[in-house]
Amino acid sequence: MISCVEQTMNRSMESWLDEQRKLYEGGFYGSSRWRWVFRDDCRYRGRRLGEVLAMLGVAPAGFDIFELGFGTGDLLFRFPTSCALAGVELSAGAVDAIRNDPRLKAYRPGWFEVSPPDGSIPAPPWPADIAIASHVIEHVSDDRETVGQLAAILKPGGLLVLFVPVEPEGFDPKHLRRYTARSVTELVREAGLEVLHAEENYHIRSGPFSWMDHPSRHGWRVLNFLEGVRNVMMTLVPYPLARATEELLAQHGVPGTQCLVVARRTAGHSGRTVR
């Protein structure tokens, strides 16, 4: 069993999806995407994923990359320009923005679509070498189904990359469930994938830094500026120093605020065929 704490939802999943679309629609990933320049957590994920892939001996040149919930596309754009990029988003604004992003011109022809009304994942035109879901599966109605669909998108030997938050109960009302490193790892194994790497990270955002995000998560507009203050403060910390601090904090038992799992689809994995 997955040791996730399920939050009680007093609304249908259809209305939940509608709320999510409205939240991330409009200029969230379009005209207001400039604010993401200051999101240290997004930059951190890209840097850390690159380090972990290198540690695993994965050189993604020429890969076909798929991301569910790609947002601004900044994680996709971390990959070499020899790759083909694809993704599915709840937000039509995000799809329009990435299709018109000048960075995309340097890559092989890609594919970006809005998710269907039921929130399912349409298959890309080609199977993926790497499929990513970064801070996504805590939003979906059925995380097992979503991980299974992502696994089926992969080529045999392809990699699934998940980032999920590790947070106190009720920290973000937009999340349907909580995870631990153990629970998300078990979720991936239940999908028939071989876990290659799992870690809690982003320890540096624990404690007061984490709670500076709390007002924005709960719509407390008067205190929303605290998240911006935290982002600016963290932007000033060079990544090597942040990682060194992380290792020190981890050694002293300070919890991480997210989990990263990298898993491989084995040759014997059964799933839908992607053509």
Secondary structure by P-SEA (a helix, b strand, c coil): ccccccccccccaaaaaaaaaaaacccccccccccccccaaaaaaaaaaaaaaaaacccccccbbbbcccccccccccccccbbbbbccccaaaaaaaaacccccccccccccccccccccccccccccbbbbcccccccccaaaaaaaaaaaccccbbbbbbbbbccccccccccccccaaaaaaaaaaacccccccccccccccccccccccccccccccccaaaaaaaaaaaaccaaaaaaaaaaaaaacccccbbbbbbbbcccccccccc
